[in-house]
């Protein structure tokens, strides 16, 4: 359709300008930043009447014989039309009035101001209703034709719908770019009601105008244009309600037929200036008047088809619907059973999925053809269209919106990238937290980059398609050894970059064609991945890449997002987590996505919930940032997350989602916390701490497997977990919940902790509970042994911590393991031997404890109690220190004795029957550690254990050695028991081992015949040999 665009002319000085028509459409009224209101008798009027109303006039509206002006005098002033005489003040504010709307009858006026208030005034009664709730200056207002609702847009980024009677907000949308002043706003976001009925509300939303249904506020349609590159700023329904006009901040003006859902006119400002005023001629001639920010006035004629063209197009559409489309998609005859002469257009449209028709009727009626009415003359709305969910646009994590003049392009743990896009400057500043990594950078933003990502290797910048220039990606190398500083690449024609990310040795670019392009940091192109949906954001960490994309159409108000995690290590691309849905809070959007310092994926939605993707492939909430905000409109801007420190690094934004660049905001830390029920109780606090530490321990364990030095962190987390679970067990015991206490034992990380719980239950006198706990400990020991047999690789990995755990709970036993392990040749055999001994000792602990409870009469064995009380070598005497002072005098003899002991141990290990091998190990450990408690002594399956043997031989030993103490008597019994075991197994030995063992029975025979005085001399010699053997072994290793 050919439109007549009249040349623009000067109307006011540079700045915001507004325009409106008189009721008859003969006059055009304009106001500008110069404070004047001019009345034009057409665009070619060279002598318009002018009236000075203040220093600045920001808005004007005309109705009947008055026009109303909003000025910087903070009031709405009424003037007569066309005489321009003052006729009173309608409403007063505390800041400049920014926009005015008036009802059809002229009795009610709505005005918005920079003081964030909206006044609804009755001209006849002078009664004013105040609407408060916006957090920034008002940009535009629109009054419902039925005087029930008011729609408003604000600098706080929202468009709200208010009820006039109760002054409450019934619905709101976040669709306006955030700014801090009316004159600084590039997009006004002014809504418009459908005339007469007000059944639909048009709201600018990015690069489209969306139509929402009254009462339900569901989106039913959206209008856009392929040539539009900037956001729509103003929407306006035509007086008849069949057409909708919209203008953008880039100078585009479009007109759509809302019935046919087609664009009938599109034009652009000659110089691309922002349109700040738009009005339809109420005469219905299809004329539109508009103003730009340079104070110029222009008109466009014939924006809508003539009546004959419009009727013919509608007739053709209806004829096509009734005659031709039935053949394309036949309709079931059952639909017209009630009346064969009735043709229902809404049923036909529903079958063919045609757009809705928006008529002037308040109800969506059916078009019925009969003998008296022509079907072609009664077109009204038909089938309703299902609400469409608004797809979230792509964004860069830890960045602020693009429309801001001063913004953060990225703020992470490496540094801060700021962008300044003003009329005087367009540059990018890079600041590093660690100046030793690289000095600060200042880059002229010639390509108008809007995206950035920063690592310790590269700075990556990307821009969108601009006019005829393609989308470009620029990579600045920070630590290049060959002297090259940067490289760039142009994306294919028609492909635009939407999100970028970088990691260790790679960078990724997600485009609007659903391609994920990978590059090396030096510029080599890698794989190109096709994403299953439009990208939302991407994030990188070391060799991992997180992608978030739209996974389909979600429920009304919800976003259906999916994600995937890739691995880019070793030059190959692999999928770590397959494409699957992303968990989010209902009715929310994604605000941040990335990795923690340890490499775990995290997300933040608009509801303030931070979620973590655990190592077991499920999402769980870890923090509610809104719970830490004092105001409802406050939010936290996430910078990074640390699982080691269990906190979130973020910036508090008061009244907004994003922080300002100046002054530099302070970084705060929020502790991670699982959302437990009854979170303030002692039980819930410890449960939350336990599970949160479990997650951190799992992450740290994976880092250790990857070769990262995190063993100290894992040890600290293990200690914290054990302390917390023991406290939970104690709380359950004190509260009388023994069943719960046994359940807590199942959650304990090892059988050693279960043994501590068993001792605690025994001290409280809860013997039934102690028996149940002992069963749990036995089961954990069996599971541990089975795990060692099935997975030796994991065994070797986890044994890094096994020695620390044993030294923490069984220090003397851990020392004996170190001594016995010195006889093995390789490190792996040493670890496996320690694991076998540890599992055997754990089993003996449980068996001994069970025997103590069953045989209460035998629990008064004094040697065993004294051994249990002294864990740290009770047989060590002061004489040993004097003897050890002789030091290296007997190194040759000691070396020979150590060699014989090694040969003896090797000969024992070569025994083929497994039970005998186990017995030998138990005997060796008992010989090295006679000071262990009775619960630590090992048992055998076929041969009697020392515990059973000592019970039988105790009286005989006491008669044979009446002068020995309880500890010395048990020590003498241990020697006898070792001798009997060795004779029963009949282990073949070499000459050297036989010679080394020869003095042992002689010593026993001499002790059986001599008095206790000789007995006191021999034990120190044995102690000397033990300590000196250690010294000799150390000297041998060093040589």
Buried (B, 14 or more C-beta within 10 A) or exposed (E): EEBEBBEBBEBBEEBBBBBBBBBEBEBBBBBBBBBBBBBBBEBEBEEBBEBEBBEBBBBBBBBEEBBBBBBBBBBBBBBEBBEBEEBEEBBBBEBBBBBBBBBEEBBBBBBBBBBBBBBBBBBEEEEBBEBEBBBBBBBBBBBBBBBBBBBBBBBBBBBBBBBBEEBEBEBBBBBBBBBEEBBEBBBBBBBBBBBBBBBBBBBBBBBBBBBBBBEEBBBBBBBBBEEBBBBBBBBBBBBEBBBBBBBBBBBBBBBBBBBBBEBBBBBBBEEBBBBBBBBBBBBEBBBBBBBBBBBBBBBBBBBBBEEEEBEEBBBEBBEEBBEEBBEEEEBEEEEBEEEEEBBBBBBBBBBBEBBBBBBBEEEBEBBBBEEEEEBBEBBBBBBEBEBBBBBBEBBBBBBBBBBBBBBBBBBBBBBBBBBBBEEEEBBBBBBBEEEEEBEEBEBEBEBEBBBBBBBBBBBBBBBBBEEEEBBBBBBBBBEBEEEEEBBEBEBEEEBBBBBBBBBBBBBBBBBBBBBBBBBBBEBEEBEEBEBEBBBBBBBBBBBBBBBBBBBEEBEBEBBBBBBBBBBBBEEEBEEBBEBBEBBBBEEBBBBBBBBBBBBBBBBBBBBBBBBBBBEEEEBBBBBBBBEBBEEEBBBBBBBBBBBBEBBBBBBBBBEBBBBBBEEEBEBBEBEBBBEBEEEEEEBBBBBBBBBBBBBBBBBBBBBBEEEEEBBEBBBBBBBBBBBBBBBBBBBBBEEEBBEBBBBBBEBBBBBBBBBBBBBBBBEEEBEEBBBBBBBBBBBBBBEBBEBBEEEBEEBBBBBEBBBBBBBBBBEBBBBBBBBBBBBBEEEEEBBBBBBBBBBBBBBBBBBBBBBBEEEEEEEEBEBBBBBBEBBEBBBBBEBBEEBBEEEEEBBEEBBBBBBBBBBBBBBBBEBEEEEBBBBBBBBBBBBBBBBBBBBBBBBBEEBBBBBEBBBEBBEEBEEBBEEBEBBBBBBBBBBBBBBBBBEEBEBEBEEBBEEBBEEEEEBBEEBEEEEEEEBBEBBBEBBBBBBBBBBBBEEEEEE
